Amino acid sequence: MFSKAITRKPGANYADGLTTVDLGMPDFNKTLAEHDNYLVALRQCGLSLHELPADLRFPDGTFVEDTAILLPESSQLGHGAIVSRPGAQSRVGEVSAMEQTLHEFFPELGYISAPGTMDGGDICEAGSHFFIGISLRTNEEGGRQLAEWLASKGYTSSFVDIRQTAGILHLKSGISYIGDNRLVVIDSLADHPSFQGFELVRVAAGEEYAANCIRVNDYVLIAAGFPRFEASLRALGYQLIVVDMSEFQKMDGGLSCLSLRF
Ligand code: CIR
């Protein structure tokens, strides 16, 4: 169970952030409206929100998930927080801005040190196991340091190399853990040996963006506009909250990226 989330409002220069997709410029007013709706959805799931103001030094700063990995007190095993070391130069400073906030909730913080890099979007918790994506943002050294920290808290982990997987920025652009031993996956990652032993919910071709969804307490938040995926989760009995994400998709962001939940 999660009880809190940290979020950060998008800044007026949000469109200056990094992106690899060609979906046009985000509309700032629409971005703010979608962000507000996302916060409403998190509150509906029972979370109390710690909302940070926009920080114009970091156009990608609204994607707070990338700055840390949190193990909530309700975790099956140890709890704590580790600050990431972003793989993109323009995002490196985001972590010190977040550190202060994390200290309010976690007395002691772990760190990833150079030459390791790690983005939170590459790290997927699945119960007592973590999948660590090795990507253009998270390198093997960063993954190794994280695995060591997780092991000290009682968690196992395995690497999933996505450097040759087309169309995804982070591991969690292509997989999500929705509880009940179920993993949502895009086709190109479905055969990874690390995922054996999990029930796979495959995302249909053309709906790949929907693979980034989040289980928050009794609900699963999914992006609007992916009817086949929505129907498959409803058929499994999940209560869904469907959220419009168009302006975040334009900047390579998904539902998980917009909050740190704990
Ligand atoms: C970036 O390229 O870093 C941002 N524009 C998007 C980050 C998305 N974060 C995530 O998937 N966890």
Boltz pocket constraint, residues with backbone or C-beta under 6 A from the ligand:
constraints:
  - pocket:
      binder: B
      contacts: [[A, 17], [A, 18], [A, 19], [A, 60], [A, 63], [A, 65], [A, 66], [A, 88], [A, 91], [A, 120], [A, 121], [A, 122], [A, 169], [A, 170], [A, 172], [A, 173], [A, 251], [A, 252], [A, 253], [A, 254], [A, 256], [A, 257]]
      max_distance: 6.0
